[in-house]
Amino acid sequence: MWMKTVFWGLLLFMLVATTMAVEYGARSHNSGPWSWCDPATGYKVSALAGCRAMVKLQCVGSQVPEAVLRDCCQQLADINNEWCRCGDLSSMLRSVYQELGVREGKEVLPGCRKEVMKLTAASVPEVCKVPIPNPSGDGAGVCYWAAYPDA
């Protein structure tokens, strides 16, 4: 009996994993709701200055002032298309790396490694309780690109 349970559990897991792979991993850049976020189509990427400050402070272990947190969350919520929020966070993060001349595996700031800053930025929607598309369906979460090494 337990073998049947294990079998059905694995089958369900594979079904969910396949659905997620199709939704989040095997998409083309010219179709779907994320295509509305492409600057080539006229979309203006948000600079997210408040989130930039918040991520830097959190990464080095500093206390984030309430005003900075509020500004970040408001800037993220102001992005009307929830499909664009993670893309704008990723863009903000790349600009921080570029500004600081960061290379793979290096410290972004003293006491803050690149991988930690990436995970910190990816979790901003969850911290702010701002909805992003995700498979759990709860409306908040962590940006999918945090799971990829080159994001």
Secondary structure, DSSP 8 states (H G I E B T S, - for coil): -HHHHHHHHHHHHHHHHHHHIIIIIS--TTSSGGGGG-GGGT------HHHHHHHHHHHTT----HHHHHHHHHHHHT-S-HHHHHHHHHHHHHHHHHHHT--TTSEEETTEEHHHHHHHHHTHHHHHT-----TT-SS----GGGGSTT-
